[in-house]
Amino acid sequence: MNHVITTTDLTMRFRGCDALRGVDLAVQPGTVFALLGENGAGKTTMIRILTGFQKPTSGSCRVCDMDPVSNAIGVRRQIGYVSDAPALYDWMTVAEIGWFAASFYRGNFHHSYRQSVFRYEIPLDRKIRNLSKGQRAKVALSLALAHDPSLLVLDEPTSGLDPMVRRDFLESMIDRAASGRTVFLSSHQISEVERVADTIGILHEGKLRLCCPLVDLKDSMIELTVNLDDPLVALPKLPESVETLCEETYGRQRRIVVRGFTAEMHSLFTSRDGVVGTSERPLSLEEIFIAYTKGSLGPSRPIPNESETAEPSLATGSQV
Ligand SMILES: Nc1ncnc2c1ncn2[C@@H]1O[C@H](COP(=O)(O)OP(=O)(O)OP(=O)(O)O)[C@@H](O)[C@H]1O
């Protein structure tokens, strides 16, 4: 399969800061790819390189079969792009900026643009400088989508949009992917991303910690709770195929976030002296993100009472 985006050992060093450290990535066509990461993880840097606004220190990338370093204009003509702070000509009106941008594209750019701003209820005669933050974001999105690009690159696309518009917009991204076009977006809105993304990439301190279809990710990750009769009981070593992301003790409970744990492995625990029982639960994308980036179960988890932890939960249904 021809990937829409590939990066190979992509590295970006700024003075005193390694923004990207050897990122290898491949994005399939017809998918919504969401790049997640904390502040400063390297998302915008990655997007600026892919769109030809920044030259990487080393490594390579291809976007729509072009090299954004040597052919930035070719890439930008092919894709739609909205940055986290869209630069629009403030002195133009909403109508004028549509005319202006249409001059760079063939086809019915202008008609599509006007339909889009009409749908968003933005007055055509309003100056860009007098628009609210959300209205600016809507104009930028209308411009990016008007030539119906095969690849849409969005840096924090929903910041500034109200909840209804955010939901409609993200759902429209699913329709784009269903029609074979590709959406690459960065976001902090993890619960929103969870509803629309096909593939998740997690950047952490410039490294790609994870790149995986969302369905596989959610199927392969669980929080395993092991009830112990003594908090100091040592747990068995898990097979190498299992990735342990974090382990925390709450009284007589040990909670572990694991990837690749299979049902057969429960017996490793249940046969262990001092283990009273185990249970498992699926994780939300937000919990998975926290496990990968913070190595913890999350900041706001309730700490159970001693009486709760003493109670063994033995095998039924998803529990073992
Ligand atoms: N031009 C620059 N010069 C020096 N350092 C930079 C430059 N651009 C980015 N950085 C640094 O690179 C790192 C990654 O920044 P980047 O903007 O890519 O992060 P991000 O994941 O988009 O963050 P956020 O979610 O806060 O927007 C940060 O530590 C940032 O300070």
The ligand as a Tripos MOL2 file, in Angstrom:
@<TRIPOS>MOLECULE
LIG
   31    33     1     0     0
SMALL
NO_CHARGES

@<TRIPOS>ATOM
      1 N1         11.8170   27.5460   16.6450 N.pl3     1 LIG1
      2 C1         12.1010   26.9000   17.7790 C.ar      1 LIG1
      3 N2         13.2410   27.1370   18.4560 N.ar      1 LIG1
      4 C2         13.5520   26.4790   19.5920 C.ar      1 LIG1
      5 N3         12.7600   25.5380   20.1420 N.ar      1 LIG1
      6 C3         11.6170   25.2510   19.5210 C.ar      1 LIG1
      7 C4         11.2160   25.9060   18.3100 C.ar      1 LIG1
      8 N4         10.0270   25.4000   17.9160 N.ar      1 LIG1
      9 C5          9.6960   24.4780   18.8490 C.ar      1 LIG1
     10 N5         10.6340   24.3870   19.7940 N.ar      1 LIG1
     11 C6         10.6420   23.4640   20.9460 C.3       1 LIG1
     12 O1         10.4090   22.1590   20.4450 O.3       1 LIG1
     13 C7          9.6070   21.4190   21.3490 C.3       1 LIG1
     14 C8          8.3980   20.8960   20.6080 C.3       1 LIG1
     15 O2          7.5470   21.9860   20.2920 O.3       1 LIG1
     16 P1          6.1830   21.7880   19.5080 P.3       1 LIG1
     17 O3          5.6120   23.1370   19.2560 O.co2     1 LIG1
     18 O4          6.4390   20.9220   18.3360 O.co2     1 LIG1
     19 O5          5.3200   20.9960   20.5890 O.3       1 LIG1
     20 P2          3.7700   20.6030   20.5560 P.3       1 LIG1
     21 O6          3.7060   19.1420   20.8120 O.co2     1 LIG1
     22 O7          3.1180   21.1120   19.3330 O.co2     1 LIG1
     23 O8          3.2570   21.3860   21.8430 O.3       1 LIG1
     24 P3          1.8160   22.0510   22.1370 P.3       1 LIG1
     25 O9          0.8680   20.9390   22.3850 O.co2     1 LIG1
     26 O10         2.1040   22.8430   23.3820 O.co2     1 LIG1
     27 O11         1.4350   22.9220   20.9750 O.co2     1 LIG1
     28 C9          9.2650   22.3730   22.5040 C.3       1 LIG1
     29 O12        10.1530   22.1080   23.5580 O.3       1 LIG1
     30 C10         9.5130   23.7360   21.9110 C.3       1 LIG1
     31 O13         9.9040   24.6590   22.9110 O.3       1 LIG1
@<TRIPOS>BOND
     1     1     2 1
     2     2     3 ar
     3     2     7 ar
     4     3     4 ar
     5     4     5 ar
     6     5     6 ar
     7     6     7 ar
     8     6    10 ar
     9     7     8 ar
    10     8     9 ar
    11     9    10 ar
    12    10    11 1
    13    11    12 1
    14    11    30 1
    15    12    13 1
    16    13    14 1
    17    13    28 1
    18    14    15 1
    19    15    16 1
    20    16    17 2
    21    16    18 1
    22    16    19 1
    23    19    20 1
    24    20    21 2
    25    20    22 1
    26    20    23 1
    27    23    24 1
    28    24    25 2
    29    24    26 1
    30    24    27 1
    31    28    29 1
    32    28    30 1
    33    30    31 1
@<TRIPOS>SUBSTRUCTURE
     1 LIG1         1 GROUP 0 **** ****
